[in-house]
Amino acid sequence: MEEKYLKDLVIALIVILLIVLGVKCNNLYSKIKVVPVDSKYEKLALSDNLFNQIQNIEQSIQDRKEFVFTVKKDPLEQNLIVKTIQDLEKQWRQEVENMVRLESTIVPEVGKKRAAISHKGKTELYTIGDDFKYGVIKDIRQGEIVYSYKGRDNILTLQKLPDKPEAIQDDSEISTERKYNW
């Protein structure tokens, strides 16, 4: 019998303890929920100048969030790309590498005719009947090749490398006509 009362006492104490902890948690939650906007410690932690700067930044962010744009492009966009000379040169090199360009033709009197075709930065030699990017080579002439693509015959002529844009040309690459020997 005594064990029964002891068991009831322990259960009652646990229930009372849970009720007390629940009231304590609720009291703490209500204190945390009601935090004043103007803290009494703001003057201790921040100088007036720094506090004003923070408030200005917050106000600016709030203004930007609420602003309605009437144009398609965001005038406040901060990630505009500034291209350097190296970026322009890299872009030019990629454009040149992606071109399919006939670099040269080899038409000997005796032997196989060959054509050097450049694409993706690589130059490969082709003969009549070989497949390349645009189709099958049918004939190789001096300065041009005839190829077949989807049943149509086309001509690819000899091309030199396109000139670099003026923005990325070095002074050392300028022709000798414009250089003077002082």
Secondary structure, DSSP 8 states (H G I E B T S, - for coil): -HHHHHHHHHHHHHHHHHHHHHHHHHHHHHHHH---SS-TTHHHHS-HHHHHHHHHHHHHHHHHHH----SSS-TT--------HHHHHHHHHHHHHHS-EEEEEE--SSS--EEEEEETTEEEEEETT-EETTEEEEEEETTEEEEEETTEEEEEEB-------GGG--GGGS-TTS----
